[in-house]
Amino acid sequence: MIAETLARQLKCGSIPVRAMPTAILKKAWIEAISPLAVGCTMQGRWRVKLLTWLQLGVASLCIARYFFDSQTFPTQFSGSCLLQQLGRSSRDVDGQLRGGRRAIALRRPVPEAAISDSRREIPWVAMPSPKQVWAHSCVTRAKLQAALADPTVTAIEVDVTMGHLITDAPAVSGMVPIMAHPPSRSSDLSFEAFLGMVIDDGRRHIKFDFKDLKALQSCLPLLAAAKERLSANRQAVWLNADVLPGPGLRTRDCAVPANDFFKAVCKYSPGIHLSLGWRVNPIGYETYSETDCKAMAAVCKEYVLASSASSGAGIVFAVSARLAGRDTRALEGLLKEIPDSQLLFWTGAWEPPLHSSQLANLQDLLQRRGLSARCGYDCRAIDFSAYSTELSKLVMGFIKRFGMLLSASCRPLLQSAIALR
């Protein structure tokens, strides 16, 4: 029988559905239902007809599902199951169907695109504009609470290292990821507590500046677990580390080497935004060279090739504003080498602030080069001219008052000298 043969071949997968001509399929359905009208009583014929149309409908749905969705759709449409809903016994149904119909299961591998939404990878929030108002080095609960209470702050930067957590309870043995800047190795704010407070706030982007490899490897699984909440809040996240030696410290090793950094990122947080920097001496006399920038471009390209999930990741190059202000040509070439990348100019917490004129000159230069939209600033700058004017006024006032006191104290002596003459 054609219908029985087709059912057997469909079930074992030896013949693809798409290879069947329409005429053969039509003949198979007609042959399959023709016995249904034979040997049936008048009372049960309406149920048999209903069963027939149900079978044809399910079979048609099965074929359509195969063509349009390309998914495994095992469908069993035995008469027993259907007519039990109509109040008939399975024995009567099987008798009227002369042995019943064989179940047809259309089997095909499920492509990745057909995976349910619950299993799909949640993307990290797209990289925002570089024009952010930063709260720098929020390594204590007090500093973090102050930053969260400031409505002008749009992004928070924090240093992460392994250290000891300070609590009211007895000291915790062992080292955990904490918010601290070396050489400090203790803090009242752990990585988990910081992450929870910032997510509960839900309004600020976050940049984690990892100071050692162990802290990075310990924190990334926790960060990956919080990705869904961060995405729901539209909070972008950057992972920052000095992965290459740079001006002033080119002979020194990095606490977070580039290869280990990218390996951890690919394993735990692929696609996250990166903020990559050089280990530098910001008060030295060097600047970023073409060799420095070519080395950074090489590791970035290697990372993009190694991680297929990194295509949506944004890359920011964190550079010392004091060093970069001396010559920006190599950094401009780096931006051209890595499309859609950005520059973030910073000043360290322990280095002197920039003169406001230095920062203004740097901004004007980058604007003339057409790179203003790709540059951000996390710098402390002071207008020393205003301070010098105030200092001059203070000194002159002190001298004037000192002269008045001196003259007042010396007046009796002068009067006595004049009287003696």
Secondary structure, 3 states (H helix, E strand, C coil): CHHHHHHHHHHHCCCCHHHCCHHHHHHHHHHHHHHHHCCCCHHHHHHHHHHHHHHHHHHHHHHHHHHHHCCCEEECCCHHHHHHCCCCCHHHHHHHCCCCCCCEEECCCCCHHHCCHHHCCCCCCCCCCCCCCEECCCCCHHHHHHHHHCCCCCEEEEEEEEEEECCCCCCCCCCEEEECCCCCCEECCEHHHHHHHHHHHCCCEEEEEECCHHHHHHHHHHHHHCHHHHHHHCCCEEEEEEEEECCCCCCCCCCCCHHHHHHHHHHHCCCCEEEEEEECCCCCCCCCCHHHHHHHHHHHHHHHHHCHHHHHCCEEEEEEHHHHCCCCHHHHHHHHHCCCCEEEEECCCCCCCEEHHHHHHHHHHHHHCCCHHHEEEECCEECHHHHHHHHHHHHHHHHHHHHHHHHHHHHHHHHHHHHHC
